């Protein structure tokens, strides 16, 4: 039993292969949303529905991946942490702190967190 057919597998080929494998072992498949029940007698109709829903699940998955990739490209967010300031930048930050530049200004200028600024400030000792 599965909540939805697209939760069983991500491609129509994988779904059909899984249903076939279950069938050869004498296991009947039923989706909780009621669209598919291999225990009923109309096997050809079930196969058609499985293929269609599997194809839709595969297309949906590909759209999600594509949109996620586009969003990451547009935002420049590919995960991971921000690059750390190099030695010259850390020295600049220390000098600017001594000159009275505030931490929020330095955070924006160097695109780092407040804790990074504080860590650089404390490391000058």
N, CA, C and O of each residue as an XYZ file, in Angstrom:
500
protein
N       0.839     -1.164      0.000
C       0.000      0.000      0.000
C       0.893      1.240      0.000
O       1.937      1.271      0.653
N       0.480      2.223     -0.717
C       1.240      3.472     -0.810
C       0.260      4.637     -0.798
O      -0.865      4.523     -1.287
N       0.702      5.762     -0.232
C      -0.147      6.950     -0.177
C      -0.506      7.406     -1.594
O      -1.677      7.607     -1.916
N       0.516      7.564     -2.427
C       0.315      7.975     -3.814
C       1.300      7.203     -4.670
O       2.339      6.752     -4.187
N       0.971      7.055     -5.935
C       1.823      6.284     -6.844
C       3.192      6.930     -7.003
O       4.188      6.221     -7.151
N       3.265      8.267     -6.977
C       4.557      8.923     -7.159
C       5.454      8.784     -5.931
O       6.636      9.124     -5.991
N       4.911      8.290     -4.824
C       5.730      8.031     -3.638
C       6.376      6.654     -3.719
O       7.335      6.369     -3.002
N       5.853      5.811     -4.584
C       6.405      4.472     -4.745
C       7.748      4.529     -5.470
O       8.716      3.907     -5.032
N       7.810      5.259     -6.557
C       9.032      5.452     -7.351
C       8.920      6.781     -8.086
O       7.849      7.388     -8.118
N      10.032      7.239     -8.682
C      10.059      8.546     -9.339
C       9.896      8.511    -10.848
O       9.590      9.541    -11.448
N      10.089      7.374    -11.474
C       9.899      7.325    -12.927
C       8.884      6.247    -13.266
O       8.701      5.292    -12.512
N       8.229      6.409    -14.402
C       7.203      5.438    -14.784
C       7.809      4.047    -14.966
O       7.169      3.049    -14.634
N       9.022      3.971    -15.483
C       9.677      2.675    -15.664
C       9.902      1.992    -14.314
O       9.664      0.792    -14.174
N      10.363      2.763    -13.319
C      10.591      2.200    -11.985
C       9.277      1.745    -11.355
O       9.222      0.703    -10.703
N       8.218      2.533    -11.553
C       6.908      2.179    -10.974
C       6.397      0.885    -11.580
O       5.972     -0.018    -10.859
N       6.438      0.790    -12.907
C       5.952     -0.417    -13.587
C       6.774     -1.626    -13.176
O       6.217     -2.693    -12.916
N       8.098     -1.476    -13.114
C       8.953     -2.593    -12.702
C       8.646     -3.037    -11.274
O       8.623     -4.233    -10.983
N       8.412     -2.081    -10.391
C       8.096     -2.413     -8.998
C       6.762     -3.132     -8.903
O       6.644     -4.131     -8.193
N       5.747     -2.631     -9.618
C       4.426     -3.270     -9.619
C       4.530     -4.687    -10.184
O       3.927     -5.617     -9.648
N       5.304     -4.854    -11.280
C       5.504     -6.181    -11.867
C       6.196     -7.119    -10.891
O       5.809     -8.280    -10.756
N       7.216     -6.615    -10.213
C       7.950     -7.432     -9.247
C       7.034     -7.862     -8.094
O       7.073     -9.011     -7.654
N       6.216     -6.930     -7.617
C       5.270     -7.267     -6.553
C       4.266     -8.308     -7.043
O       3.919     -9.240     -6.318
N       3.808     -8.138     -8.274
C       2.822     -9.039     -8.850
C       3.364    -10.461     -8.978
O       2.648    -11.424     -8.702
N       4.630    -10.600     -9.396
C       5.223    -11.941     -9.534
C       5.364    -12.636     -8.183
O       5.427    -13.863     -8.113
N       5.412    -11.849     -7.113
C       5.502    -12.418     -5.763
C       4.123    -12.599     -5.138
O       4.003    -12.999     -3.980
N       3.078    -12.299     -5.922
C       1.726    -12.477     -5.435
C       1.214    -11.339     -4.575
O       0.197    -11.478     -3.894
N       1.918    -10.207     -4.601
C       1.524     -9.055     -3.793
C       0.693     -8.114     -4.656
O       1.071     -7.786     -5.780
N      -0.432     -7.689     -4.120
C      -1.290     -6.738     -4.811
C      -0.967     -5.336     -4.306
O      -0.673     -5.143     -3.127
N      -1.024     -4.376     -5.199
C      -0.720     -2.979     -4.846
C      -2.000     -2.174     -4.824
O      -2.859     -2.313     -5.695
N      -2.112     -1.332     -3.817
C      -3.256     -0.430     -3.742
C      -2.763      0.916     -3.238
O      -2.073      1.000     -2.221
N      -3.132      1.982     -3.973
C      -2.768      3.317     -3.504
C      -3.874      3.824     -2.588
O      -5.055      3.570     -2.824
N      -3.487      4.531     -1.557
C      -4.456      5.021     -0.580
C      -5.385      6.079     -1.161
O      -6.480      6.297     -0.644
N      -4.947      6.742     -2.244
C      -5.836      7.724     -2.858
C      -6.895      7.051     -3.751
O      -7.757      7.728     -4.311
N      -6.825      5.732     -3.877
C      -7.856      4.966     -4.566
C      -7.743      4.897     -6.078
O      -8.614      4.323     -6.731
N      -6.704      5.461     -6.643
C      -6.597      5.467     -8.105
C      -6.155      4.117     -8.670
O      -6.525      3.746     -9.784
N      -5.366      3.398     -7.892
C      -4.814      2.147     -8.400
C      -5.063      1.036     -7.396
O      -4.814      1.181     -6.199
N      -5.565     -0.084     -7.923
C      -5.771     -1.269     -7.103
C      -5.531     -2.465     -8.014
O      -6.385     -2.796     -8.837
N      -4.380     -3.115     -7.876
C      -4.058     -4.233     -8.767
C      -4.824     -5.497     -8.396
O      -4.715     -6.514     -9.082
N      -5.599     -5.441     -7.317
C      -6.414     -6.593     -6.937
C      -7.664     -6.702     -7.817
O      -8.281     -7.764     -7.892
N      -8.032     -5.608     -8.476
C      -9.212     -5.671     -9.340
C      -8.870     -6.374    -10.650
O      -7.697     -6.571    -10.966
N      -9.870     -6.739    -11.391
C      -9.682     -7.609    -12.556
C      -9.196     -6.896    -13.816
O      -8.663     -7.556    -14.707
N      -9.355     -5.597    -13.925
C      -9.020     -4.881    -15.155
C      -7.534     -4.506    -15.168
O      -7.171     -3.354    -14.929
N      -6.688     -5.491    -15.449
C      -5.240     -5.311    -15.382
C      -4.723     -4.330    -16.432
O      -3.820     -3.543    -16.147
N      -5.283     -4.368    -17.643
C      -4.812     -3.463    -18.697
C      -5.102     -2.007    -18.351
O      -4.289     -1.129    -18.638
N      -6.248     -1.746    -17.740
C      -6.583     -0.384    -17.338
C      -5.650      0.078    -16.212
O      -5.213      1.228    -16.187
N      -5.353     -0.839    -15.282
C      -4.414     -0.506    -14.202
C      -3.040     -0.154    -14.763
O      -2.402      0.800    -14.317
N      -2.594     -0.932    -15.740
C      -1.288     -0.676    -16.345
C      -1.264      0.686    -17.018
O      -0.272      1.408    -16.917
N      -2.342      1.047    -17.703
C      -2.443      2.349    -18.350
C      -2.396      3.468    -17.309
O      -1.662      4.442    -17.472
N      -3.172      3.327    -16.254
C      -3.200      4.351    -15.202
C      -1.839      4.463    -14.533
O      -1.367      5.567    -14.264
N      -1.210      3.331    -14.264
C       0.119      3.331    -13.634
C       1.120      4.063    -14.533
O       1.907      4.883    -14.059
N       1.083      3.761    -15.818
C       2.008      4.408    -16.756
C       1.769      5.914    -16.824
O       2.719      6.697    -16.812
N       0.503      6.319    -16.894
C       0.181      7.747    -16.953
C       0.591      8.473    -15.672
O       1.250      9.511    -15.731
N       0.207      7.938    -14.527
C       0.546      8.586    -13.262
C       2.051      8.578    -13.016
O       2.610      9.529    -12.469
N       2.693      7.496    -13.428
C       4.152      7.437    -13.299
C       4.840      8.474    -14.158
O       5.811      9.100    -13.734
N       4.332      8.653    -15.372
C       4.886      9.677    -16.261
C       4.685     11.074    -15.698
O       5.582     11.914    -15.762
N       3.498     11.319    -15.144
C       3.234     12.622    -14.524
C       4.140     12.853    -13.315
O       4.626     13.965    -13.105
N       4.364     11.812    -12.527
C       5.254     11.932    -11.369
C       6.671     12.247    -11.819
O       7.359     13.061    -11.203
N       7.104     11.605    -12.887
C       8.446     11.845    -13.413
C       8.579     13.274    -13.926
O       9.583     13.934    -13.660
N       7.589     13.755    -14.652
C       7.612     15.131    -15.168
C       7.609     16.122    -14.010
O       8.345     17.109    -14.029
N       6.778     15.857    -12.999
C       6.717     16.729    -11.829
C       8.084     16.792    -11.138
O       8.540     17.868    -10.752
N       8.717     15.660    -10.990
C      10.034     15.591    -10.354
C      11.063     16.397    -11.157
O      11.860     17.139    -10.582
N      11.042     16.247    -12.477
C      11.975     16.978    -13.325
C      11.726     18.481    -13.263
O      12.675     19.264    -13.293
N      10.461     18.895    -13.178
C      10.135     20.316    -13.045
C      10.648     20.873    -11.716
O      11.197     21.974    -11.670
N      10.468     20.112    -10.646
C      10.953     20.545     -9.333
C      12.465     20.725     -9.366
O      12.984     21.734     -8.889
N      13.172     19.748     -9.928
C      14.638     19.839    -10.012
C      15.071     21.032    -10.858
O      16.006     21.748    -10.503
N      14.383     21.237    -11.979
C      14.716     22.343    -12.875
C      14.484     23.691    -12.195
O      15.325     24.587    -12.277
N      13.347     23.829    -11.529
C      13.044     25.098    -10.853
C      13.992     25.348     -9.685
O      14.397     26.485     -9.441
N      14.343     24.298     -8.974
C      15.293     24.443     -7.867
C      16.645     24.908     -8.396
O      17.278     25.794     -7.821
N      17.080     24.299     -9.500
C      18.367     24.674    -10.093
C      18.331     26.127    -10.572
O      19.277     26.879    -10.339
N      17.247     26.523    -11.239
C      17.111     27.907    -11.713
C      17.131     28.894    -10.549
O      17.784     29.936    -10.618
N      16.415     28.562     -9.487
C      16.377     29.432     -8.316
C      17.734     29.606     -7.687
O      18.107     30.708     -7.285
N      18.479     28.512     -7.599
C      19.829     28.588     -7.034
C      20.745     29.412     -7.924
O      21.568     30.183     -7.431
N      20.604     29.250     -9.230
C      21.439     30.020    -10.156
C      21.120     31.509    -10.057
O      22.024     32.345    -10.063
N      19.838     31.836     -9.968
C      19.443     33.245     -9.880
C      19.875     33.879     -8.564
O      20.277     35.042     -8.530
N      19.791     33.113     -7.488
C      20.134     33.671     -6.179
C      21.619     33.540     -5.871
O      22.130     34.199     -4.965
N      22.310     32.692     -6.624
C      23.723     32.453     -6.336
C      23.913     31.561     -5.124
O      25.026     31.433     -4.615
N      22.832     30.940     -4.655
C      22.896     30.099     -3.470
C      23.036     28.641     -3.887
O      22.072     28.020     -4.335
N      24.224     28.108     -3.738
C      24.461     26.710     -4.069
C      24.752     25.899     -2.818
O      25.270     24.784     -2.890
N      24.414     26.469     -1.679
C      24.638     25.767     -0.422
C      26.030     26.014      0.105
O      26.852     26.656     -0.548
N      26.280     25.512      1.261
C      27.587     25.688      1.871
C      27.693     27.031      2.566
O      26.753     27.826      2.570
N      28.832     27.265      3.142
C      29.027     28.514      3.880
C      29.659     29.575      2.977
O      30.201     29.277      1.913
N      29.571     30.804      3.433
C      30.157     31.914      2.682
C      31.671     31.817      2.764
O      32.200     31.264      3.729
N      32.380     32.343      1.771
C      33.838     32.336      1.850
C      34.312     33.195      3.020
O      33.728     34.236      3.321
N      35.367     32.747      3.663
C      35.915     33.483      4.801
C      36.804     34.623      4.303
O      37.424     34.524      3.244
N      36.857     35.706      5.082
C      37.750     36.802      4.693
C      39.212     36.333      4.733
O      39.625     35.621      5.648
N      39.979     36.750      3.721
C      41.394     36.380      3.714
C      42.168     37.258      4.703
O      41.578     38.119      5.356
N      43.465     37.049      4.814
C      44.298     37.754      5.790
C      44.241     39.264      5.582
O      44.120     40.013      6.551
N      44.326     39.723      4.326
C      44.265     41.165      4.050
C      42.925     41.752      4.470
O      42.872     42.834      5.054
N      41.839     41.034      4.170
C      40.513     41.522      4.548
C      40.370     41.558      6.073
O      39.786     42.496      6.616
N      40.893     40.554      6.757
C      40.819     40.551      8.235
C      41.572     41.742      8.817
O      41.111     42.369      9.771
N      42.735     42.050      8.237
C      43.500     43.215      8.703
C      42.742     44.511      8.429
O      42.740     45.418      9.262
N      42.095     44.603      7.254
C      41.276     45.779      6.931
C      40.136     45.935      7.937
O      39.848     47.039      8.398
N      39.499     44.825      8.266
C      38.383     44.861      9.214
C      38.870     45.357     10.572
O      38.213     46.184     11.204
N      40.012     44.856     11.018
C      40.559     45.304     12.310
C      40.830     46.810     12.307
O      40.519     47.510     13.271
N      41.417     47.299     11.206
C      41.699     48.735     11.105
C      40.412     49.557     11.102
O      40.336     50.606     11.742
N      39.406     49.075     10.382
C      38.140     49.802     10.309
C      37.427     49.807     11.654
O      36.762     50.783     12.001
N      37.560     48.732     12.404
C      36.973     48.698     13.747
C      37.649     49.755     14.621
O      36.983     50.472     15.368
N      38.991     49.843     14.520
C      39.731     50.859     15.290
C      39.322     52.274     14.872
O      39.319     53.196     15.687
N      38.974     52.433     13.584
C      38.550     53.750     13.077
C      37.090     54.056     13.421
O      36.592     55.135     13.099
N      36.403     53.115     14.072
C      35.038     53.372     14.526
C      33.935     52.920     13.590
O      32.768     53.247     13.806
N      34.286     52.170     12.548
C      33.253     51.641     11.642
C      32.465     50.576     12.410
O      33.053     49.717     13.065
N      31.153     50.636     12.328
C      30.314     49.717     13.100
C      30.297     48.313     12.496
O      30.565     48.116     11.311
N      29.975     47.360     13.344
C      29.923     45.961     12.911
C      28.896     45.726     11.798
O      29.209     45.025     10.836
N      27.676     46.288     11.890
C      26.719     46.068     10.791
C      27.218     46.568      9.434
O      26.947     45.954      8.402
N      27.941     47.672      9.443
C      28.497     48.195      8.189
C      29.535     47.220      7.638
O      29.555     46.932      6.441
N      30.396     46.715      8.520
C      31.422     45.761      8.101
C      30.806     44.450      7.637
O      31.296     43.833      6.691
N      29.737     44.022      8.295
C      29.046     42.802      7.877
C      28.577     42.919      6.433
O      28.784     42.011      5.627
N      27.943     44.043      6.115
C      27.441     44.239      4.745
C      28.586     44.379      3.745
O      28.543     43.809      2.655
N      29.604     45.138      4.124
C      30.718     45.392      3.210
C      31.461     44.106      2.846
O      31.844     43.913      1.693
N      31.664     43.223      3.836
C      32.439     42.002      3.604
C      31.553     40.760      3.461
O      32.054     39.651      3.276
N      30.244     40.956      3.548
C      29.277     39.871      3.407
C      29.600     38.706      4.352
O      29.724     37.553      3.941
N      29.732     39.062      5.636
C      30.011     38.071      6.669
C      29.037     38.275      7.829
O      28.329     39.279      7.892
N      29.016     37.318      8.732
C      28.116     37.410      9.883
C      28.730     38.267     10.985
O      29.922     38.574     10.975
N      27.882     38.639     11.927
C      28.329     39.429     13.074
C      29.374     38.650     13.873
O      30.361     39.217     14.340
N      29.145     37.350     14.023
C      30.095     36.528     14.790
C      31.476     36.482     14.126
O      32.493     36.395     14.814
N      31.513     36.540     12.805
C      32.806     36.575     12.097
C      33.531     37.877     12.404
O      34.738     37.867     12.648
N      32.816     38.997     12.398
C      33.419     40.290     12.708
C      33.960     40.274     14.142
O      35.080     40.722     14.389
N      33.173     39.764     15.074
C      33.598     39.704     16.475
C      34.817     38.801     16.629
O      35.748     39.132     17.362
N      34.813     37.669     15.943
C      35.950     36.739     15.997
C      37.217     37.406     15.469
O      38.291     37.231     16.045
N      37.105     38.167     14.385
C      38.272     38.885     13.834
C      38.718     39.957     14.812
O      39.914     40.142     15.036
N      37.768     40.654     15.390
C      38.095     41.719     16.349
C      38.832     41.123     17.566
O      39.822     41.691     18.027
N      38.359     40.007     18.072
C      38.987     39.385     19.243
C      40.322     38.713     18.941
O      41.124     38.493     19.849
N      40.562     38.389     17.693
C      41.811     37.705     17.342
C      42.999     38.641     17.245
O      44.124     38.177     17.057
N      42.787     39.943     17.367
C      43.889     40.895     17.265
C      44.728     40.958     18.527
O      45.780     41.597     18.538
N      44.285     40.314     19.577
C      44.972     40.376     20.873
C      46.241     39.563     20.884
O      46.933     39.514     21.900
